[in-house]
């Protein structure tokens, strides 16, 4: 996570991820409550963001 200010959200086909602002509520080491910025069912990238924190769009490869 990024301190609760943004996250990468996958597009519907899973080929790209877009940086999006979010607002975090309660949290513990395993879970985060997202108060704003995500819709139910949207998928996000949960791995570390150190290598691409300055990007707005990620192109994902398999």
N, C-alpha and C positions, 0 to 999 in steps of 0.2 A: 504494500500500500504506500501511499504518498503523504502520510500525515492527515489523510482525510480530505484533501482538497481536490483530487482528481484520480481517475482510473481509466484503463483501456477497456473499451467495450467492443466485443466482436460484432461484425455485421452478420446479416442473416445467413450468408453462405459460408461464413467462417474463414474467409480468405484475407480479410483486413480487420484491423482493430483501430478504433478511433479514440483519441483522448477526450475525456468528458469530465466536466466539473461535477463533483458530488458533495454531499454534506453527510458527515458521519455523526451518529448518536452514541449509544452505548457500545462498548467494545471490551473484549478480553483477548488473551493471546490467540484464540482460535476463531472468534466470530466478531463481525462488525455489523452494526445496525446502520443501514443506509437510509437516511431520512429524505434525501432529495437527489435526483440525478439518474436514477435507474427505474426501469419498468419491470414488473414481474416477468420472469422468464428470460430476461436478457443475460447473456453470458459475458463474463469478464476474465481478464488475464490476472492470475493471482500470484505468479512468480515475481521475483525481484525485478525492479524497474531500473536498476543502476545503469545498465548498458544503453537504455533508450529513453531516458527521462526527458530529453529535449525534443523528442519527436512528437508530432501531432497525429500521424498515421503510421501504423505498422503493417507491412505486407507479410503475411504468414506463409510459410512453406512447409510441406510435409515431406 
